[in-house]
Amino acid sequence: MSNNVFQTARRLVSALLICAAGSVWCAESLVKNGDFEQADAVDPVKPASWDKPDGLGVQWANTLEAGHGKAIRMNTAITEIALNEQCKKAGIDKWIIPNPTSGTVGENYGLSLYSDPMPVTKGQPYKITFDYKGPSGSMVWVRGYGTIDGEKRELWSTYVNCRVANAREWTTLAQEFFPTKERAGMKKLQSITEMRVMLYAIVPTSIYWFDNVKIEPISISEYQELQKTPAPVAHGRKK
């Protein structure tokens, strides 16, 4: 065995040992292109595996910051009229606001961007992690979907409150969740087969940034321990 091959093998074994010591999962994120670095192969003006940003309220933009290449930028200070005009130009009909006003989008509707669907495993807890910069007040949602009576429906959701100590700095937020956990009177949750992340900004009217979105499976014991952990001031855990 050459020295280079030996060194590579040793690093691989060391990484596996570290992974095993730190977590029973050490799994790859289910969110594709969560760092927003990859462009869509068909429509290069949008990030791969995410909905198309309108380009004004929701932008796929360069951060010009070390450690954060491209990310999602939301500006809730634009007017509803301006957003409608931009959505029409971009061909995004689903975000057209009925009876738009000259008020800001942050006053009523807010802005959002969805990831592509990812599978949900029954009986499996997860953890979402993401980087955020902006004022406290926005949220990152995880929405679960399943088929009921032959129709795909949203059956469950949770969100992370983006509470931060400094709106001008990137903060990493995380929260555990368990979509198919048995709950009294909620048998429909066992029908959840997929989930999507929704980035959401509303008030105060400002600039919001999102980057490095991950969802990873965790063990039930880790989920239970995280449930016991009190939320610090700058933490997204939902009360």
Secondary structure, 3 states (H helix, E strand, C coil): CCHHHHHHHHHHHHHHHHHHHHCCCCCCCCCCCCCCCCECCCCCCCECCECCCCCCCEEEEEEEECCEEEEEEEECCCEHHHHHHHHHHHCCHHHCCCCCCCCEHHHCCCEEEEECCEECCCCCCEEEEEEEECCCCCEEEEEEEEEECCEEEEEEEEEEECCCCCCCCCEEEEEEECCCCCCCCCHHHHHEEEEEEEEEECCCCCEEEEEEEEEEECCHHHHHHHHHCCCCCCCCCCC
